[in-house]
Every structure is written in C-alpha cells, then in structure tokens.
Amino acid sequence: IQCIASFYTEISSHSTEDRNKNIERGCEFFNGKTIKAGAKVSFNSWVGKRNAANGFYPGLEIVYNEYVMGGGICQVSSTLYNAVIQAGLKVNRREPHGLKPNYIDMGYDATVTDDGRNDLVFTNTTGADIYVVARVETSGKTKRCLFQFYGRPDPNGYTYSLSSETIETIPIPEATIIQDKKAEYVIYTDQTKEVTKGSEGYVVRTSLLTKDANGNTIDTKELYTDTYKATAPKIYVGVTPRY
C-alpha cells in the first residue's frame, strides 16, 4: 500500500474560528475511512446535514446568492476532489462555485450543498481498497486542509492532475445603488458609501493531464468549462435631504 494522492489547500488567516471548526468537522467524516474497491462515494451522503446536530457551526457561505449553514465545507470537498483526481478515480458528479473561490485555483473547485442541488460523487476504480487520511494541519500560523489516499498505485505508473486556463474575463458590472433608508452607512442624499467592491468574472477551461512514470504528458483531456460570475459594487446612498 502506498500514498497514491496527496493534496492540500491553505486556510485563510481571515477564516473565522467557526469556519475552521467546520473544515475540521468535515474532514472527520473521511479520516480513517476505507473506500472499498468499486464503491461509489457521495460527499453529501457521507457528511450529512450541515447543522448543529451534526457538529457544524453557523459559519455562513453564499450558495446561489443565499446564505447557508456550514461555511468552510466547500473547502473540504474541493480538497477531496483534487485528491480524487490525483488518484485517477472516476468522477461521477462535480459542480463549480458561482463565484471565484479564494482558496483554490478556478476550475479545481467542487461545491456541495446539503439540499442535493450540488454534490461531489466519485467511484473507486483502482481495483483495490483506498484508506483515507483527512485532517487540518497547523504549522505556526499556517493552517491547511489535507487529504491523502493510500492504496494500490497505478499499474502503468501514471499520475494525474488538473490544468486550467482562463479563456474569457467578464468585466465588473455597473454598481448597484441602494437607498440607505435605515441610515446604516450614510444619512444625507449627498453621501455615498461603497460597501462591497465589485469583482471580475471568468470563463475557465479545465483539462485532465495524464503523465507517464518519467513525468511526460501523454494525454490531455478537456473536462469542462466553468463560468464564475462577475459581481457589481454595492453603493449605499442617503435618503435625507440637507436643509
């Protein structure tokens, strides 16, 4: 038995304590588990609901422009996805985020939601069992989410990885103007406050690279094209005239 895949993502220093706990909790559902030869794994089925009863904290993240429980769990699924790719497993289902992720390259992410709208599903096609190590590692001030697979190496000595390229940049839309009727940011009509900056969107093409034992690329297979939406700045304006 050998390590056939090892992939990690850095956890941002701005990540909240609850989000970090959710990443740790998400890893717990996979750490020490065995994926039997031929078994199909659904991330949502293994992890279950992202609620307090299942050990998750109210770290929020945006899914389909809505806030949902379980912030940080998509970092777990995205890290797992890349370990799945490295191990050469069959990916049955994978969806991208709607917006550019900040912890992994575009095209490498895999979003999940516990309502079934998004899931990561894969099959162990190695012909042997796989033992999973999944944890959050800490080194000084640096934290990272790590997945490792142990099992039977590829019989041909092949290795697998993703490669992505940006094929289109989507410009930032015009600002969204919001009347600050509750005077949360500004009061008077000649006052404005930019609450969030806009961001560009991107169209990204991702391919699967297969390399031989000498590190030479022997096959490039286009997998999918993802679109990460552009977001508009949000500007609040006051509603009270000055007299």
C-alpha positions as a Markdown table, in Angstrom:
| # | Residue | x | y | z |
|---|---|---|---|---|
| 1 | Ile | 0.0 | 0.0 | 0.0 |
| 2 | Gln | 1.3 | 3.4 | -1.0 |
| 3 | Cys | 0.2 | 7.1 | -0.9 |
| 4 | Ile | -1.4 | 7.5 | -4.3 |
| 5 | Ala | -2.8 | 11.0 | -3.8 |
| 6 | Ser | -1.9 | 14.0 | -1.5 |
| 7 | Phe | -3.5 | 17.4 | -1.9 |
| 8 | Tyr | -4.0 | 20.3 | 0.4 |
| 9 | Thr | -5.4 | 23.8 | 0.4 |
| 10 | Glu | -4.3 | 26.8 | 2.5 |
| 11 | Ile | -6.9 | 28.0 | 5.1 |
| 12 | Ser | -7.1 | 31.8 | 5.0 |
| 13 | Ser | -5.8 | 33.7 | 8.1 |
| 14 | His | -9.1 | 35.6 | 7.8 |
| 15 | Ser | -11.1 | 32.4 | 8.2 |
| 16 | Thr | -13.3 | 32.6 | 11.3 |
| 17 | Glu | -13.0 | 30.1 | 14.2 |
| 18 | Asp | -16.4 | 28.6 | 13.3 |
| 19 | Arg | -15.4 | 28.2 | 9.7 |
| 20 | Asn | -12.1 | 26.5 | 10.8 |
| 21 | Lys | -14.1 | 24.1 | 13.0 |
| 22 | Asn | -16.4 | 23.3 | 10.1 |
| 23 | Ile | -13.4 | 22.3 | 8.0 |
| 24 | Glu | -12.1 | 20.1 | 10.8 |
| 25 | Arg | -15.6 | 18.6 | 11.2 |
| 26 | Gly | -15.9 | 17.9 | 7.5 |
| 27 | Cys | -12.5 | 16.1 | 7.5 |
| 28 | Glu | -13.6 | 13.9 | 10.4 |
| 29 | Phe | -16.3 | 12.2 | 8.2 |
| 30 | Phe | -13.5 | 10.9 | 5.9 |
| 31 | Asn | -10.4 | 10.5 | 8.1 |
| 32 | Gly | -9.6 | 6.8 | 8.8 |
| 33 | Lys | -12.3 | 5.6 | 6.5 |
| 34 | Thr | -11.9 | 2.9 | 3.8 |
| 35 | Ile | -13.3 | 3.3 | 0.3 |
| 36 | Lys | -13.9 | -0.2 | -0.9 |
| 37 | Ala | -12.9 | -1.2 | -4.5 |
| 38 | Gly | -15.7 | -0.4 | -6.8 |
| 39 | Ala | -17.6 | 1.7 | -4.2 |
| 40 | Lys | -19.3 | 4.9 | -5.2 |
| 41 | Val | -18.9 | 7.8 | -2.7 |
| 42 | Ser | -21.3 | 10.8 | -2.3 |
| 43 | Phe | -19.9 | 13.6 | -0.3 |
| 44 | Asn | -23.4 | 14.6 | 0.9 |
| 45 | Ser | -24.2 | 11.1 | 2.0 |
| 46 | Trp | -21.0 | 10.7 | 3.9 |
| 47 | Val | -21.2 | 14.1 | 5.6 |
| 48 | Gly | -24.9 | 14.6 | 6.1 |
| 49 | Lys | -26.6 | 17.8 | 7.1 |
| 50 | Arg | -24.5 | 20.8 | 7.9 |
| 51 | Asn | -26.3 | 21.7 | 11.1 |
| 52 | Ala | -25.6 | 22.0 | 14.8 |
| 53 | Ala | -27.0 | 18.5 | 15.5 |
| 54 | Asn | -24.3 | 17.1 | 13.1 |
| 55 | Gly | -21.5 | 19.0 | 14.7 |
| 56 | Phe | -21.3 | 22.1 | 12.4 |
| 57 | Tyr | -21.2 | 25.7 | 13.4 |
| 58 | Pro | -23.1 | 28.7 | 11.9 |
| 59 | Gly | -20.3 | 29.8 | 9.6 |
| 60 | Leu | -22.0 | 31.2 | 6.6 |
| 61 | Glu | -21.2 | 31.0 | 2.9 |
| 62 | Ile | -23.0 | 32.0 | -0.2 |
| 63 | Val | -24.7 | 29.4 | -2.3 |
| 64 | Tyr | -26.9 | 30.6 | -5.2 |
| 65 | Asn | -26.9 | 34.1 | -3.7 |
| 66 | Glu | -28.2 | 32.7 | -0.4 |
| 67 | Tyr | -26.5 | 32.3 | 3.0 |
| 68 | Val | -26.4 | 28.7 | 4.2 |
| 69 | Met | -25.0 | 26.9 | 7.2 |
| 70 | Gly | -21.7 | 25.1 | 7.2 |
| 71 | Gly | -19.2 | 27.7 | 5.9 |
| 72 | Gly | -15.9 | 26.1 | 5.0 |
| 73 | Ile | -17.3 | 22.7 | 3.9 |
| 74 | Cys | -16.7 | 23.5 | 0.2 |
| 75 | Gln | -13.0 | 23.8 | 1.0 |
| 76 | Val | -13.2 | 20.2 | 2.3 |
| 77 | Ser | -15.0 | 19.0 | -0.8 |
| 78 | Ser | -12.7 | 20.9 | -3.2 |
| 79 | Thr | -9.6 | 19.5 | -1.5 |
| 80 | Leu | -11.1 | 16.0 | -1.6 |
| 81 | Tyr | -11.9 | 16.4 | -5.3 |
| 82 | Asn | -8.3 | 17.1 | -6.2 |
| 83 | Ala | -7.2 | 14.0 | -4.3 |
| 84 | Val | -9.7 | 12.0 | -6.2 |
| 85 | Ile | -8.3 | 13.4 | -9.5 |
| 86 | Gln | -4.7 | 12.6 | -8.4 |
| 87 | Ala | -5.7 | 9.0 | -7.6 |
| 88 | Gly | -7.2 | 8.6 | -11.1 |
| 89 | Leu | -10.6 | 7.8 | -9.8 |
| 90 | Lys | -13.8 | 8.2 | -11.8 |
| 91 | Val | -15.7 | 11.4 | -11.1 |
| 92 | Asn | -19.4 | 10.9 | -11.4 |
| 93 | Arg | -20.5 | 14.4 | -10.4 |
| 94 | Arg | -18.9 | 17.7 | -9.7 |
| 95 | Glu | -20.1 | 21.3 | -9.9 |
| 96 | Pro | -18.2 | 24.6 | -9.7 |
| 97 | His | -18.9 | 27.6 | -7.4 |
| 98 | Gly | -20.8 | 30.5 | -8.9 |
| 99 | Leu | -18.1 | 32.9 | -7.8 |
| 100 | Lys | -14.3 | 32.7 | -7.9 |
| 101 | Pro | -13.1 | 30.7 | -4.8 |
| 102 | Asn | -10.3 | 32.2 | -2.8 |
| 103 | Tyr | -8.6 | 29.0 | -1.5 |
| 104 | Ile | -8.1 | 27.1 | -4.7 |
| 105 | Asp | -7.5 | 27.8 | -8.4 |
| 106 | Met | -10.5 | 28.3 | -10.6 |
| 107 | Gly | -11.6 | 25.0 | -12.3 |
| 108 | Tyr | -10.2 | 23.0 | -9.4 |
| 109 | Asp | -13.1 | 23.6 | -7.0 |
| 110 | Ala | -16.1 | 21.3 | -6.2 |
| 111 | Thr | -19.1 | 22.9 | -4.5 |
| 112 | Val | -21.6 | 20.9 | -2.4 |
| 113 | Thr | -24.9 | 21.7 | -0.7 |
| 114 | Asp | -26.8 | 19.5 | 1.7 |
| 115 | Asp | -30.1 | 20.1 | -0.1 |
| 116 | Gly | -28.9 | 18.0 | -3.0 |
| 117 | Arg | -28.5 | 20.7 | -5.5 |
| 118 | Asn | -24.7 | 20.2 | -5.6 |
| 119 | Asp | -22.7 | 17.1 | -4.7 |
| 120 | Leu | -19.3 | 15.5 | -5.3 |
| 121 | Val | -19.7 | 11.9 | -6.3 |
| 122 | Phe | -16.8 | 9.6 | -7.3 |
| 123 | Thr | -16.1 | 5.8 | -7.7 |
| 124 | Asn | -13.0 | 3.9 | -6.6 |
| 125 | Thr | -11.9 | 2.4 | -9.9 |
| 126 | Thr | -8.4 | 1.4 | -8.8 |
| 127 | Gly | -9.4 | -2.3 | -8.2 |
| 128 | Ala | -8.3 | -2.1 | -4.6 |
| 129 | Asp | -9.4 | -0.5 | -1.3 |
| 130 | Ile | -8.4 | 3.0 | -0.5 |
| 131 | Tyr | -7.6 | 4.3 | 3.0 |
| 132 | Val | -8.3 | 8.0 | 3.6 |
| 133 | Val | -6.4 | 10.5 | 5.8 |
| 134 | Ala | -8.1 | 13.8 | 6.1 |
| 135 | Arg | -7.2 | 16.5 | 8.6 |
| 136 | Val | -6.4 | 20.1 | 9.3 |
| 137 | Glu | -2.7 | 20.6 | 9.8 |
| 138 | Thr | -1.3 | 23.6 | 11.7 |
| 139 | Ser | 2.3 | 24.9 | 11.4 |
| 140 | Gly | 2.9 | 28.1 | 13.2 |
| 141 | Lys | 0.2 | 30.5 | 12.0 |
| 142 | Thr | -0.5 | 28.4 | 8.8 |
| 143 | Lys | -3.4 | 26.1 | 8.6 |
| 144 | Arg | -4.2 | 23.8 | 5.7 |
| 145 | Cys | -6.8 | 21.2 | 4.8 |
| 146 | Leu | -5.2 | 17.9 | 3.7 |
| 147 | Phe | -6.4 | 14.8 | 2.0 |
| 148 | Gln | -4.3 | 11.7 | 1.4 |
| 149 | Phe | -5.3 | 8.4 | -0.3 |
| 150 | Tyr | -3.4 | 5.2 | 0.4 |
| 151 | Gly | -3.9 | 2.2 | -1.9 |
| 152 | Arg | -2.6 | 0.4 | -4.9 |
| 153 | Pro | -0.5 | 2.5 | -7.3 |
| 154 | Asp | -1.4 | 2.9 | -10.9 |
| 155 | Pro | -0.1 | -0.2 | -12.7 |
| 156 | Asn | 1.4 | 1.9 | -15.5 |
| 157 | Gly | 3.0 | 4.4 | -13.2 |
| 158 | Tyr | 0.7 | 7.1 | -14.5 |
| 159 | Thr | 0.0 | 10.3 | -12.5 |
| 160 | Tyr | -3.0 | 12.6 | -12.9 |
| 161 | Ser | -3.6 | 16.3 | -12.3 |
| 162 | Leu | -5.7 | 19.2 | -13.4 |
| 163 | Ser | -4.7 | 22.1 | -15.6 |
| 164 | Ser | -6.9 | 25.2 | -16.2 |
| 165 | Glu | -6.8 | 28.3 | -18.4 |
| 166 | Thr | -8.8 | 31.5 | -18.4 |
| 167 | Ile | -10.4 | 31.9 | -21.8 |
| 168 | Glu | -12.6 | 35.0 | -21.1 |
| 169 | Thr | -12.7 | 37.7 | -18.5 |
| 170 | Ile | -16.1 | 39.2 | -17.6 |
| 171 | Pro | -16.0 | 42.9 | -16.7 |
| 172 | Ile | -17.3 | 44.3 | -13.5 |
| 173 | Pro | -21.0 | 45.3 | -13.8 |
| 174 | Glu | -22.2 | 48.8 | -13.1 |
| 175 | Ala | -22.6 | 49.5 | -9.4 |
| 176 | Thr | -25.8 | 48.6 | -7.6 |
| 177 | Ile | -27.2 | 51.7 | -5.9 |
| 178 | Ile | -29.1 | 51.1 | -2.6 |
| 179 | Gln | -31.1 | 53.7 | -0.8 |
| 180 | Asp | -29.9 | 53.6 | 2.8 |
| 181 | Lys | -33.4 | 54.0 | 4.4 |
| 182 | Lys | -32.2 | 52.7 | 7.8 |
| 183 | Ala | -29.2 | 55.0 | 7.8 |
| 184 | Glu | -26.8 | 52.1 | 8.4 |
| 185 | Tyr | -24.0 | 53.7 | 6.4 |
| 186 | Val | -25.0 | 57.2 | 5.3 |
| 187 | Ile | -27.7 | 59.7 | 6.1 |
| 188 | Tyr | -27.9 | 62.5 | 3.6 |
| 189 | Thr | -28.6 | 62.4 | -0.1 |
| 190 | Asp | -25.1 | 63.8 | -1.0 |
| 191 | Gln | -23.4 | 61.0 | 0.9 |
| 192 | Thr | -22.4 | 57.6 | -0.5 |
| 193 | Lys | -20.7 | 54.6 | 0.9 |
| 194 | Glu | -19.2 | 51.7 | -1.2 |
| 195 | Val | -19.9 | 48.7 | 1.0 |
| 196 | Thr | -18.5 | 46.0 | -1.3 |
| 197 | Lys | -16.2 | 46.2 | -4.3 |
| 198 | Gly | -17.1 | 44.6 | -7.5 |
| 199 | Ser | -15.1 | 41.7 | -9.0 |
| 200 | Glu | -14.4 | 40.4 | -12.5 |
| 201 | Gly | -15.9 | 37.2 | -13.6 |
| 202 | Tyr | -14.1 | 34.5 | -15.6 |
| 203 | Val | -14.7 | 31.7 | -18.0 |
| 204 | Val | -12.2 | 28.9 | -17.3 |
| 205 | Arg | -11.5 | 25.7 | -19.3 |
| 206 | Thr | -10.1 | 22.7 | -17.3 |
| 207 | Ser | -8.4 | 19.6 | -18.6 |
| 208 | Leu | -7.1 | 16.4 | -17.1 |
| 209 | Leu | -3.4 | 15.7 | -17.6 |
| 210 | Thr | -2.0 | 12.2 | -17.6 |
| 211 | Lys | 1.7 | 11.8 | -17.2 |
| 212 | Asp | 3.9 | 8.7 | -17.5 |
| 213 | Ala | 6.4 | 7.5 | -15.0 |
| 214 | Asn | 9.0 | 9.9 | -16.4 |
| 215 | Gly | 6.8 | 12.9 | -15.9 |
| 216 | Asn | 6.0 | 13.3 | -19.6 |
| 217 | Thr | 2.4 | 14.4 | -20.5 |
| 218 | Ile | 1.0 | 11.6 | -22.6 |
| 219 | Asp | -2.7 | 12.7 | -22.7 |
| 220 | Thr | -4.7 | 15.9 | -22.2 |
| 221 | Lys | -8.4 | 15.5 | -21.9 |
| 222 | Glu | -10.7 | 18.5 | -21.7 |
| 223 | Leu | -13.2 | 18.1 | -18.9 |
| 224 | Tyr | -15.4 | 21.1 | -18.6 |
| 225 | Thr | -15.7 | 24.9 | -18.9 |
| 226 | Asp | -16.8 | 26.8 | -15.8 |
| 227 | Thr | -18.2 | 30.4 | -15.6 |
| 228 | Tyr | -17.5 | 32.4 | -12.4 |
| 229 | Lys | -19.9 | 35.4 | -12.3 |
| 230 | Ala | -18.8 | 39.0 | -12.1 |
| 231 | Thr | -20.2 | 40.9 | -9.2 |
| 232 | Ala | -21.2 | 44.6 | -9.0 |
| 233 | Pro | -20.0 | 47.1 | -6.4 |
| 234 | Lys | -22.7 | 47.9 | -3.8 |
| 235 | Ile | -23.1 | 51.6 | -3.0 |
| 236 | Tyr | -25.4 | 53.0 | -0.4 |
| 237 | Val | -26.8 | 56.5 | -0.7 |
| 238 | Gly | -28.5 | 58.6 | 1.9 |
| 239 | Val | -32.2 | 59.5 | 1.6 |
| 240 | Thr | -32.4 | 62.6 | 3.9 |
| 241 | Pro | -32.1 | 66.0 | 2.2 |
| 242 | Arg | -29.9 | 68.6 | 3.8 |
| 243 | Tyr | -31.7 | 71.8 | 4.7 |
